[in-house]
Amino acid sequence: MIRSELIQKVAEENPHLFQRDVERIVNTIFEEIVGALARGDRVELRGFGAFSVKRRDSRQGRNPRTGASVDVDEKHVPFFKTGKLLRDRLNGG
């Protein structure tokens, strides 16, 4: 599902809301999640899962084309851990 499909689904299930308001709500939720992760905070949606940021140390990598060694800088990457309810639902529980 892509963002526009999510907005459409929420709008269909909430006919009392205008499409533009639903779009603003969905965008605000995503912006808040991104903002929290950028600050290094954790975002937990009970039953769905938790978003956090993991730090990857700098390391020696290898260029797959040439085989030459390259330095890979330290970086922060988003991480998602599913909640128990979502995991159970995906596994037929």
Buried (B, 14 or more C-beta within 10 A) or exposed (E): EEEEEBBBEBBEEEEEBEEEEBBEBBEEEEEEBEEBBEEEEEBEEEEEBBBBBEEEEEEEEEEEEEEEEEEEEEEEEEEEEBBEEEEEEEEEE
